[in-house]
Amino acid sequence: MEGKLGEWLFNGVWRLQVKSIEKQTEEGAQGWKVVVEIRNGSKFNGYAPGGTGWQGASLVLADGN
């Protein structure tokens, strides 16, 4: 799935929203800091991301990196 900053994405079980993205500028830090919110979007309680096929998220920039 692809989405925009602040847009909710839903795969039938999990809702994911990217709150902010910022390039790390602190000394010794490299990469990006991404703040996300993940919610269970199903009617069932007790699901953990790892038990439902969740494999993580990737940040892809406009230039494809």
PDB file of N, CA, C, O and CB in Angstrom:
ATOM      1  N   MET A   1       0.825  -1.182   0.000  1.00  0.00           N
ATOM      2  CA  MET A   1       0.000   0.000   0.000  1.00  0.00           C
ATOM      3  C   MET A   1       0.866   1.241   0.000  1.00  0.00           C
ATOM      4  O   MET A   1       1.982   1.236   0.518  1.00  0.00           O
ATOM      5  CB  MET A   1      -0.937   0.001   1.193  1.00  0.00           C
ATOM      6  N   GLU A   2       0.358   2.268  -0.567  1.00  0.00           N
ATOM      7  CA  GLU A   2       1.033   3.560  -0.545  1.00  0.00           C
ATOM      8  C   GLU A   2       0.068   4.585   0.010  1.00  0.00           C
ATOM      9  O   GLU A   2      -1.147   4.457  -0.142  1.00  0.00           O
ATOM     10  CB  GLU A   2       1.533   3.971  -1.962  1.00  0.00           C
ATOM     11  N   GLY A   3       0.613   5.600   0.653  1.00  0.00           N
ATOM     12  CA  GLY A   3      -0.236   6.655   1.178  1.00  0.00           C
ATOM     13  C   GLY A   3       0.543   7.933   1.378  1.00  0.00           C
ATOM     14  O   GLY A   3       1.754   7.998   1.168  1.00  0.00           O
ATOM     15  N   LYS A   4      -0.189   8.940   1.789  1.00  0.00           N
ATOM     16  CA  LYS A   4       0.395  10.251   2.037  1.00  0.00           C
ATOM     17  C   LYS A   4       0.482  10.492   3.533  1.00  0.00           C
ATOM     18  O   LYS A   4      -0.186   9.821   4.319  1.00  0.00           O
ATOM     19  CB  LYS A   4      -0.428  11.363   1.353  1.00  0.00           C
ATOM     20  N   LEU A   5       1.296  11.439   3.917  1.00  0.00           N
ATOM     21  CA  LEU A   5       1.442  11.833   5.305  1.00  0.00           C
ATOM     22  C   LEU A   5       0.076  12.176   5.877  1.00  0.00           C
ATOM     23  O   LEU A   5      -0.656  12.976   5.294  1.00  0.00           O
ATOM     24  CB  LEU A   5       2.411  13.026   5.442  1.00  0.00           C
ATOM     25  N   GLY A   6      -0.275  11.579   7.009  1.00  0.00           N
ATOM     26  CA  GLY A   6      -1.543  11.850   7.676  1.00  0.00           C
ATOM     27  C   GLY A   6      -2.718  11.020   7.186  1.00  0.00           C
ATOM     28  O   GLY A   6      -3.789  11.062   7.790  1.00  0.00           O
ATOM     29  N   GLU A   7      -2.546  10.267   6.109  1.00  0.00           N
ATOM     30  CA  GLU A   7      -3.613   9.438   5.562  1.00  0.00           C
ATOM     31  C   GLU A   7      -3.620   8.075   6.266  1.00  0.00           C
ATOM     32  O   GLU A   7      -2.565   7.472   6.465  1.00  0.00           O
ATOM     33  CB  GLU A   7      -3.442   9.263   4.026  1.00  0.00           C
ATOM     34  N   TRP A   8      -4.808   7.595   6.640  1.00  0.00           N
ATOM     35  CA  TRP A   8      -4.916   6.265   7.235  1.00  0.00           C
ATOM     36  C   TRP A   8      -4.888   5.205   6.145  1.00  0.00           C
ATOM     37  O   TRP A   8      -5.592   5.324   5.142  1.00  0.00           O
ATOM     38  CB  TRP A   8      -6.207   6.140   8.073  1.00  0.00           C
ATOM     39  N   LEU A   9      -4.075   4.170   6.336  1.00  0.00           N
ATOM     40  CA  LEU A   9      -4.037   2.999   5.451  1.00  0.00           C
ATOM     41  C   LEU A   9      -4.633   1.834   6.224  1.00  0.00           C
ATOM     42  O   LEU A   9      -4.420   1.719   7.431  1.00  0.00           O
ATOM     43  CB  LEU A   9      -2.565   2.675   4.963  1.00  0.00           C
ATOM     44  N   PHE A  10      -5.377   0.966   5.543  1.00  0.00           N
ATOM     45  CA  PHE A  10      -6.061  -0.133   6.218  1.00  0.00           C
ATOM     46  C   PHE A  10      -5.943  -1.403   5.382  1.00  0.00           C
ATOM     47  O   PHE A  10      -6.273  -1.405   4.196  1.00  0.00           O
ATOM     48  CB  PHE A  10      -7.547   0.217   6.472  1.00  0.00           C
ATOM     49  N   ASN A  11      -5.467  -2.492   6.011  1.00  0.00           N
ATOM     50  CA  ASN A  11      -5.304  -3.754   5.291  1.00  0.00           C
ATOM     51  C   ASN A  11      -6.344  -4.798   5.687  1.00  0.00           C
ATOM     52  O   ASN A  11      -6.191  -5.976   5.364  1.00  0.00           O
ATOM     53  CB  ASN A  11      -3.921  -4.305   5.533  1.00  0.00           C
ATOM     54  N   GLY A  12      -7.392  -4.382   6.376  1.00  0.00           N
ATOM     55  CA  GLY A  12      -8.425  -5.312   6.829  1.00  0.00           C
ATOM     56  C   GLY A  12      -8.269  -5.681   8.286  1.00  0.00           C
ATOM     57  O   GLY A  12      -9.239  -6.100   8.919  1.00  0.00           O
ATOM     58  N   VAL A  13      -7.087  -5.539   8.830  1.00  0.00           N
ATOM     59  CA  VAL A  13      -6.833  -5.797  10.240  1.00  0.00           C
ATOM     60  C   VAL A  13      -6.204  -4.575  10.899  1.00  0.00           C
ATOM     61  O   VAL A  13      -6.643  -4.147  11.967  1.00  0.00           O
ATOM     62  CB  VAL A  13      -5.924  -7.023  10.409  1.00  0.00           C
ATOM     63  N   TRP A  14      -5.194  -4.021  10.274  1.00  0.00           N
ATOM     64  CA  TRP A  14      -4.436  -2.924  10.883  1.00  0.00           C
ATOM     65  C   TRP A  14      -4.666  -1.610  10.158  1.00  0.00           C
ATOM     66  O   TRP A  14      -4.740  -1.561   8.930  1.00  0.00           O
ATOM     67  CB  TRP A  14      -2.951  -3.249  10.895  1.00  0.00           C
ATOM     68  N   ARG A  15      -4.777  -0.545  10.946  1.00  0.00           N
ATOM     69  CA  ARG A  15      -4.812   0.825  10.423  1.00  0.00           C
ATOM     70  C   ARG A  15      -3.466   1.449  10.765  1.00  0.00           C
ATOM     71  O   ARG A  15      -2.988   1.318  11.892  1.00  0.00           O
ATOM     72  CB  ARG A  15      -6.022   1.668  11.029  1.00  0.00           C
ATOM     73  N   LEU A  16      -2.861   2.118   9.814  1.00  0.00           N
ATOM     74  CA  LEU A  16      -1.555   2.742  10.009  1.00  0.00           C
ATOM     75  C   LEU A  16      -1.611   4.167   9.490  1.00  0.00           C
ATOM     76  O   LEU A  16      -2.114   4.424   8.397  1.00  0.00           O
ATOM     77  CB  LEU A  16      -0.433   1.937   9.296  1.00  0.00           C
ATOM     78  N   GLN A  17      -1.090   5.085  10.284  1.00  0.00           N
ATOM     79  CA  GLN A  17      -1.019   6.489   9.875  1.00  0.00           C
ATOM     80  C   GLN A  17       0.381   7.006  10.166  1.00  0.00           C
ATOM     81  O   GLN A  17       0.884   6.843  11.278  1.00  0.00           O
ATOM     82  CB  GLN A  17      -2.096   7.353  10.609  1.00  0.00           C
ATOM     83  N   VAL A  18       1.009   7.622   9.185  1.00  0.00           N
ATOM     84  CA  VAL A  18       2.309   8.256   9.382  1.00  0.00           C
ATOM     85  C   VAL A  18       2.052   9.670   9.886  1.00  0.00           C
ATOM     86  O   VAL A  18       1.430  10.485   9.205  1.00  0.00           O
ATOM     87  CB  VAL A  18       3.162   8.263   8.056  1.00  0.00           C
ATOM     88  N   LYS A  19       2.544   9.946  11.093  1.00  0.00           N
ATOM     89  CA  LYS A  19       2.325  11.248  11.722  1.00  0.00           C
ATOM     90  C   LYS A  19       3.359  12.279  11.272  1.00  0.00           C
ATOM     91  O   LYS A  19       3.023  13.432  11.003  1.00  0.00           O
ATOM     92  CB  LYS A  19       2.360  11.108  13.238  1.00  0.00           C
ATOM     93  N   SER A  20       4.625  11.849  11.193  1.00  0.00           N
ATOM     94  CA  SER A  20       5.680  12.783  10.792  1.00  0.00           C
ATOM     95  C   SER A  20       6.882  12.015  10.271  1.00  0.00           C
ATOM     96  O   SER A  20       7.106  10.854  10.615  1.00  0.00           O
ATOM     97  CB  SER A  20       6.092  13.691  11.972  1.00  0.00           C
ATOM     98  N   ILE A  21       7.646  12.695   9.434  1.00  0.00           N
ATOM     99  CA  ILE A  21       8.902  12.156   8.900  1.00  0.00           C
ATOM    100  C   ILE A  21       9.917  13.281   8.969  1.00  0.00           C
ATOM    101  O   ILE A  21       9.652  14.397   8.523  1.00  0.00           O
ATOM    102  CB  ILE A  21       8.739  11.607   7.416  1.00  0.00           C
ATOM    103  N   GLU A  22      11.077  12.983   9.530  1.00  0.00           N
ATOM    104  CA  GLU A  22      12.129  14.007   9.548  1.00  0.00           C
ATOM    105  C   GLU A  22      13.496  13.368   9.391  1.00  0.00           C
ATOM    106  O   GLU A  22      13.775  12.301   9.937  1.00  0.00           O
ATOM    107  CB  GLU A  22      12.075  14.824  10.852  1.00  0.00           C
ATOM    108  N   LYS A  23      14.326  14.037   8.643  1.00  0.00           N
ATOM    109  CA  LYS A  23      15.692  13.565   8.453  1.00  0.00           C
ATOM    110  C   LYS A  23      16.473  13.816   9.732  1.00  0.00           C
ATOM    111  O   LYS A  23      16.386  14.888  10.331  1.00  0.00           O
ATOM    112  CB  LYS A  23      16.370  14.267   7.238  1.00  0.00           C
ATOM    113  N   GLN A  24      17.230  12.819  10.136  1.00  0.00           N
ATOM    114  CA  GLN A  24      18.027  12.945  11.345  1.00  0.00           C
ATOM    115  C   GLN A  24      19.212  13.869  11.087  1.00  0.00           C
ATOM    116  O   GLN A  24      19.993  13.643  10.163  1.00  0.00           O
ATOM    117  CB  GLN A  24      18.508  11.563  11.828  1.00  0.00           C
ATOM    118  N   THR A  25      19.340  14.893  11.895  1.00  0.00           N
ATOM    119  CA  THR A  25      20.415  15.866  11.729  1.00  0.00           C
ATOM    120  C   THR A  25      21.340  15.904  12.935  1.00  0.00           C
ATOM    121  O   THR A  25      22.315  16.655  12.949  1.00  0.00           O
ATOM    122  CB  THR A  25      19.838  17.242  11.484  1.00  0.00           C
ATOM    123  N   GLU A  26      21.038  15.096  13.948  1.00  0.00           N
ATOM    124  CA  GLU A  26      21.877  15.061  15.139  1.00  0.00           C
ATOM    125  C   GLU A  26      23.219  14.414  14.808  1.00  0.00           C
ATOM    126  O   GLU A  26      23.312  13.552  13.935  1.00  0.00           O
ATOM    127  CB  GLU A  26      21.173  14.297  16.283  1.00  0.00           C
ATOM    128  N   GLU A  27      24.242  14.845  15.516  1.00  0.00           N
ATOM    129  CA  GLU A  27      25.580  14.290  15.291  1.00  0.00           C
ATOM    130  C   GLU A  27      25.577  12.790  15.542  1.00  0.00           C
ATOM    131  O   GLU A  27      25.101  12.332  16.581  1.00  0.00           O
ATOM    132  CB  GLU A  27      26.620  14.980  16.198  1.00  0.00           C
ATOM    133  N   GLY A  28      26.096  12.039  14.610  1.00  0.00           N
ATOM    134  CA  GLY A  28      26.172  10.587  14.734  1.00  0.00           C
ATOM    135  C   GLY A  28      24.916   9.857  14.267  1.00  0.00           C
ATOM    136  O   GLY A  28      24.929   8.632  14.145  1.00  0.00           O
ATOM    137  N   ALA A  29      23.848  10.577  14.006  1.00  0.00           N
ATOM    138  CA  ALA A  29      22.606   9.936  13.554  1.00  0.00           C
ATOM    139  C   ALA A  29      22.517  10.016  12.033  1.00  0.00           C
ATOM    140  O   ALA A  29      22.820  11.046  11.431  1.00  0.00           O
ATOM    141  CB  ALA A  29      21.360  10.607  14.211  1.00  0.00           C
ATOM    142  N   GLN A  30      22.104   8.930  11.436  1.00  0.00           N
ATOM    143  CA  GLN A  30      21.915   8.891   9.990  1.00  0.00           C
ATOM    144  C   GLN A  30      20.540   8.316   9.716  1.00  0.00           C
ATOM    145  O   GLN A  30      20.041   7.502  10.492  1.00  0.00           O
ATOM    146  CB  GLN A  30      23.028   8.052   9.285  1.00  0.00           C
ATOM    147  N   GLY A  31      19.934   8.724   8.642  1.00  0.00           N
ATOM    148  CA  GLY A  31      18.655   8.157   8.255  1.00  0.00           C
ATOM    149  C   GLY A  31      17.493   9.067   8.568  1.00  0.00           C
ATOM    150  O   GLY A  31      17.624  10.291   8.588  1.00  0.00           O
ATOM    151  N   TRP A  32      16.335   8.440   8.814  1.00  0.00           N
ATOM    152  CA  TRP A  32      15.082   9.157   8.974  1.00  0.00           C
ATOM    153  C   TRP A  32      14.385   8.714  10.245  1.00  0.00           C
ATOM    154  O   TRP A  32      14.501   7.560  10.659  1.00  0.00           O
ATOM    155  CB  TRP A  32      14.174   8.940   7.764  1.00  0.00           C
ATOM    156  N   LYS A  33      13.668   9.625  10.857  1.00  0.00           N
ATOM    157  CA  LYS A  33      12.819   9.313  12.001  1.00  0.00           C
ATOM    158  C   LYS A  33      11.382   9.390  11.510  1.00  0.00           C
ATOM    159  O   LYS A  33      10.942  10.429  11.018  1.00  0.00           O
ATOM    160  CB  LYS A  33      13.074  10.297  13.216  1.00  0.00           C
ATOM    161  N   VAL A  34      10.648   8.283  11.645  1.00  0.00           N
ATOM    162  CA  VAL A  34       9.272   8.215  11.187  1.00  0.00           C
ATOM    163  C   VAL A  34       8.393   7.898  12.395  1.00  0.00           C
ATOM    164  O   VAL A  34       8.605   6.895  13.077  1.00  0.00           O
ATOM    165  CB  VAL A  34       9.098   7.144  10.055  1.00  0.00           C
ATOM    166  N   VAL A  35       7.410   8.755  12.656  1.00  0.00           N
ATOM    167  CA  VAL A  35       6.478   8.535  13.751  1.00  0.00           C
ATOM    168  C   VAL A  35       5.181   8.016  13.145  1.00  0.00           C
ATOM    169  O   VAL A  35       4.572   8.672  12.300  1.00  0.00           O
ATOM    170  CB  VAL A  35       6.240   9.848  14.584  1.00  0.00           C
ATOM    171  N   VAL A  36       4.759   6.818  13.589  1.00  0.00           N
ATOM    172  CA  VAL A  36       3.548   6.199  13.059  1.00  0.00           C
ATOM    173  C   VAL A  36       2.592   5.854  14.196  1.00  0.00           C
ATOM    174  O   VAL A  36       3.001   5.708  15.348  1.00  0.00           O
ATOM    175  CB  VAL A  36       3.894   4.936  12.244  1.00  0.00           C
ATOM    176  N   GLU A  37       1.330   5.729  13.856  1.00  0.00           N
ATOM    177  CA  GLU A  37       0.317   5.224  14.778  1.00  0.00           C
ATOM    178  C   GLU A  37      -0.289   3.993  14.129  1.00  0.00           C
ATOM    179  O   GLU A  37      -0.699   4.030  12.969  1.00  0.00           O
ATOM    180  CB  GLU A  37      -0.784   6.313  15.104  1.00  0.00           C
ATOM    181  N   ILE A  38      -0.343   2.900  14.881  1.00  0.00           N
ATOM    182  CA  ILE A  38      -0.911   1.645  14.392  1.00  0.00           C
ATOM    183  C   ILE A  38      -2.062   1.279  15.311  1.00  0.00           C
ATOM    184  O   ILE A  38      -1.914   1.284  16.533  1.00  0.00           O
ATOM    185  CB  ILE A  38       0.164   0.497  14.336  1.00  0.00           C
ATOM    186  N   ARG A  39      -3.212   0.959  14.722  1.00  0.00           N
ATOM    187  CA  ARG A  39      -4.392   0.564  15.491  1.00  0.00           C
ATOM    188  C   ARG A  39      -4.973  -0.722  14.925  1.00  0.00           C
ATOM    189  O   ARG A  39      -4.892  -0.983  13.725  1.00  0.00           O
ATOM    190  CB  ARG A  39      -5.456   1.684  15.483  1.00  0.00           C
ATOM    191  N   ASN A  40      -5.556  -1.515  15.805  1.00  0.00           N
ATOM    192  CA  ASN A  40      -6.278  -2.697  15.373  1.00  0.00           C
ATOM    193  C   ASN A  40      -7.587  -2.211  14.772  1.00  0.00           C
ATOM    194  O   ASN A  40      -8.382  -1.571  15.461  1.00  0.00           O
ATOM    195  CB  ASN A  40      -6.517  -3.708  16.559  1.00  0.00           C
ATOM    196  N   GLY A  41      -7.822  -2.501  13.513  1.00  0.00           N
ATOM    197  CA  GLY A  41      -9.025  -2.062  12.832  1.00  0.00           C
ATOM    198  C   GLY A  41     -10.071  -3.147  12.690  1.00  0.00           C
ATOM    199  O   GLY A  41     -11.071  -2.956  11.999  1.00  0.00           O
ATOM    200  N   SER A  42      -9.856  -4.292  13.338  1.00  0.00           N
ATOM    201  CA  SER A  42     -10.805  -5.399  13.245  1.00  0.00           C
ATOM    202  C   SER A  42     -11.730  -5.395  14.457  1.00  0.00           C
ATOM    203  O   SER A  42     -11.560  -4.596  15.379  1.00  0.00           O
ATOM    204  CB  SER A  42     -10.063  -6.750  13.134  1.00  0.00           C
ATOM    205  N   LYS A  43     -12.707  -6.295  14.445  1.00  0.00           N
ATOM    206  CA  LYS A  43     -13.635  -6.440  15.559  1.00  0.00           C
ATOM    207  C   LYS A  43     -13.053  -7.327  16.663  1.00  0.00           C
ATOM    208  O   LYS A  43     -13.666  -7.476  17.720  1.00  0.00           O
ATOM    209  CB  LYS A  43     -14.959  -7.017  15.066  1.00  0.00           C
ATOM    210  N   PHE A  44     -11.888  -7.912  16.430  1.00  0.00           N
ATOM    211  CA  PHE A  44     -11.324  -8.869  17.365  1.00  0.00           C
ATOM    212  C   PHE A  44     -10.277  -8.203  18.244  1.00  0.00           C
ATOM    213  O   PHE A  44      -9.468  -7.411  17.761  1.00  0.00           O
ATOM    214  CB  PHE A  44     -10.718 -10.054  16.619  1.00  0.00           C
ATOM    215  N   ASN A  45     -10.292  -8.522  19.523  1.00  0.00           N
ATOM    216  CA  ASN A  45      -9.308  -7.996  20.459  1.00  0.00           C
ATOM    217  C   ASN A  45      -8.152  -8.972  20.611  1.00  0.00           C
ATOM    218  O   ASN A  45      -8.288 -10.155  20.298  1.00  0.00           O
ATOM    219  CB  ASN A  45      -9.953  -7.713  21.824  1.00  0.00           C
ATOM    220  N   GLY A  46      -7.037  -8.489  21.080  1.00  0.00           N
ATOM    221  CA  GLY A  46      -5.913  -9.353  21.401  1.00  0.00           C
ATOM    222  C   GLY A  46      -4.956  -9.629  20.266  1.00  0.00           C
ATOM    223  O   GLY A  46      -3.991 -10.369  20.455  1.00  0.00           O
ATOM    224  N   TYR A  47      -5.182  -9.062  19.089  1.00  0.00           N
ATOM    225  CA  TYR A  47      -4.242  -9.268  17.995  1.00  0.00           C
ATOM    226  C   TYR A  47      -2.950  -8.506  18.266  1.00  0.00           C
ATOM    227  O   TYR A  47      -2.974  -7.369  18.736  1.00  0.00           O
ATOM    228  CB  TYR A  47      -4.858  -8.824  16.656  1.00  0.00           C
ATOM    229  N   ALA A  48      -1.846  -9.134  17.970  1.00  0.00           N
ATOM    230  CA  ALA A  48      -0.546  -8.471  17.994  1.00  0.00           C
ATOM    231  C   ALA A  48      -0.050  -8.433  16.557  1.00  0.00           C
ATOM    232  O   ALA A  48      -0.297  -9.375  15.805  1.00  0.00           O
ATOM    233  CB  ALA A  48       0.479  -9.212  18.947  1.00  0.00           C
ATOM    234  N   PRO A  49       0.644  -7.371  16.152  1.00  0.00           N
ATOM    235  CA  PRO A  49       1.086  -7.280  14.751  1.00  0.00           C
ATOM    236  C   PRO A  49       1.836  -8.515  14.255  1.00  0.00           C
ATOM    237  O   PRO A  49       1.597  -8.966  13.134  1.00  0.00           O
ATOM    238  CB  PRO A  49       1.967  -6.077  14.582  1.00  0.00           C
ATOM    239  N   GLY A  50       2.733  -9.067  15.062  1.00  0.00           N
ATOM    240  CA  GLY A  50       3.532 -10.203  14.629  1.00  0.00           C
ATOM    241  C   GLY A  50       2.725 -11.440  14.324  1.00  0.00           C
ATOM    242  O   GLY A  50       3.163 -12.267  13.524  1.00  0.00           O
ATOM    243  N   GLY A  51       1.559 -11.602  14.931  1.00  0.00           N
ATOM    244  CA  GLY A  51       0.733 -12.785  14.725  1.00  0.00           C
ATOM    245  C   GLY A  51      -0.257 -12.658  13.594  1.00  0.00           C
ATOM    246  O   GLY A  51      -1.052 -13.570  13.370  1.00  0.00           O
ATOM    247  N   THR A  52      -0.233 -11.551  12.874  1.00  0.00           N
ATOM    248  CA  THR A  52      -1.213 -11.330  11.813  1.00  0.00           C
ATOM    249  C   THR A  52      -0.573 -11.083  10.457  1.00  0.00           C
ATOM    250  O   THR A  52      -1.237 -10.601   9.539  1.00  0.00           O
ATOM    251  CB  THR A  52      -2.094 -10.169  12.166  1.00  0.00           C
ATOM    252  N   GLY A  53       0.686 -11.400  10.322  1.00  0.00           N
ATOM    253  CA  GLY A  53       1.348 -11.220   9.038  1.00  0.00           C
ATOM    254  C   GLY A  53       2.032  -9.873   8.876  1.00  0.00           C
ATOM    255  O   GLY A  53       2.594  -9.586   7.820  1.00  0.00           O
ATOM    256  N   TRP A  54       1.989  -9.053   9.903  1.00  0.00           N
ATOM    257  CA  TRP A  54       2.653  -7.738   9.845  1.00  0.00           C
ATOM    258  C   TRP A  54       4.129  -7.939   9.624  1.00  0.00           C
ATOM    259  O   TRP A  54       4.771  -8.676  10.373  1.00  0.00           O
ATOM    260  CB  TRP A  54       2.408  -6.919  11.140  1.00  0.00           C
ATOM    261  N   GLN A  55       4.687  -7.295   8.605  1.00  0.00           N
ATOM    262  CA  GLN A  55       6.104  -7.448   8.310  1.00  0.00           C
ATOM    263  C   GLN A  55       6.839  -6.127   8.381  1.00  0.00           C
ATOM    264  O   GLN A  55       8.004  -6.052   7.989  1.00  0.00           O
ATOM    265  CB  GLN A  55       6.290  -8.063   6.948  1.00  0.00           C
ATOM    266  N   GLY A  56       6.194  -5.091   8.867  1.00  0.00           N
ATOM    267  CA  GLY A  56       6.855  -3.806   9.009  1.00  0.00           C
ATOM    268  C   GLY A  56       6.469  -2.847   7.903  1.00  0.00           C
ATOM    269  O   GLY A  56       5.614  -3.140   7.068  1.00  0.00           O
ATOM    270  N   ALA A  57       7.110  -1.714   7.917  1.00  0.00           N
ATOM    271  CA  ALA A  57       6.837  -0.670   6.929  1.00  0.00           C
ATOM    272  C   ALA A  57       8.157  -0.184   6.361  1.00  0.00           C
ATOM    273  O   ALA A  57       9.198  -0.275   7.013  1.00  0.00           O
ATOM    274  CB  ALA A  57       6.034   0.510   7.555  1.00  0.00           C
ATOM    275  N   SER A  58       8.108   0.328   5.151  1.00  0.00           N
ATOM    276  CA  SER A  58       9.297   0.869   4.500  1.00  0.00           C
ATOM    277  C   SER A  58       9.035   2.318   4.103  1.00  0.00           C
ATOM    278  O   SER A  58       7.934   2.668   3.677  1.00  0.00           O
ATOM    279  CB  SER A  58       9.690   0.018   3.256  1.00  0.00           C
ATOM    280  N   LEU A  59      10.039   3.137   4.245  1.00  0.00           N
ATOM    281  CA  LEU A  59       9.965   4.524   3.800  1.00  0.00           C
ATOM    282  C   LEU A  59      10.629   4.612   2.436  1.00  0.00           C
ATOM    283  O   LEU A  59      11.809   4.289   2.297  1.00  0.00           O
ATOM    284  CB  LEU A  59      10.645   5.495   4.826  1.00  0.00           C
ATOM    285  N   VAL A  60       9.886   5.044   1.432  1.00  0.00           N
ATOM    286  CA  VAL A  60      10.414   5.216   0.087  1.00  0.00           C
ATOM    287  C   VAL A  60      10.228   6.690  -0.281  1.00  0.00           C
ATOM    288  O   VAL A  60       9.111   7.207  -0.282  1.00  0.00           O
ATOM    289  CB  VAL A  60       9.696   4.257  -0.951  1.00  0.00           C
ATOM    290  N   LEU A  61      11.322   7.342  -0.587  1.00  0.00           N
ATOM    291  CA  LEU A  61      11.281   8.758  -0.930  1.00  0.00           C
ATOM    292  C   LEU A  61      10.847   8.961  -2.372  1.00  0.00           C
ATOM    293  O   LEU A  61      10.788   8.011  -3.154  1.00  0.00           O
ATOM    294  CB  LEU A  61      12.641   9.401  -0.698  1.00  0.00           C
ATOM    295  N   ALA A  62      10.545  10.204  -2.717  1.00  0.00           N
ATOM    296  CA  ALA A  62      10.060  10.535  -4.071  1.00  0.00           C
ATOM    297  C   ALA A  62      11.035  10.085  -5.158  1.00  0.00           C
ATOM    298  O   ALA A  62      10.619   9.755  -6.269  1.00  0.00           O
ATOM    299  CB  ALA A  62       9.822  12.044  -4.192  1.00  0.00           C
ATOM    300  N   ASP A  63      12.343  10.070  -4.838  1.00  0.00           N
ATOM    301  CA  ASP A  63      13.332   9.665  -5.837  1.00  0.00           C
ATOM    302  C   ASP A  63      13.537   8.148  -5.908  1.00  0.00           C
ATOM    303  O   ASP A  63      14.409   7.669  -6.634  1.00  0.00           O
ATOM    304  CB  ASP A  63      14.648  10.335  -5.540  1.00  0.00           C
ATOM    305  N   GLY A  64      12.726   7.395  -5.148  1.00  0.00           N
ATOM    306  CA  GLY A  64      12.808   5.938  -5.185  1.00  0.00           C
ATOM    307  C   GLY A  64      13.723   5.328  -4.140  1.00  0.00           C
ATOM    308  O   GLY A  64      13.718   4.111  -3.953  1.00  0.00           O
ATOM    309  N   ASN A  65      14.497   6.136  -3.466  1.00  0.00           N
ATOM    310  CA  ASN A  65      15.385   5.613  -2.408  1.00  0.00           C
ATOM    311  C   ASN A  65      14.604   5.326  -1.149  1.00  0.00           C
ATOM    312  O   ASN A  65      15.177   4.882  -0.155  1.00  0.00           O
ATOM    313  CB  ASN A  65      16.518   6.604  -2.102  1.00  0.00           C
TER     314      ASN A  65
END
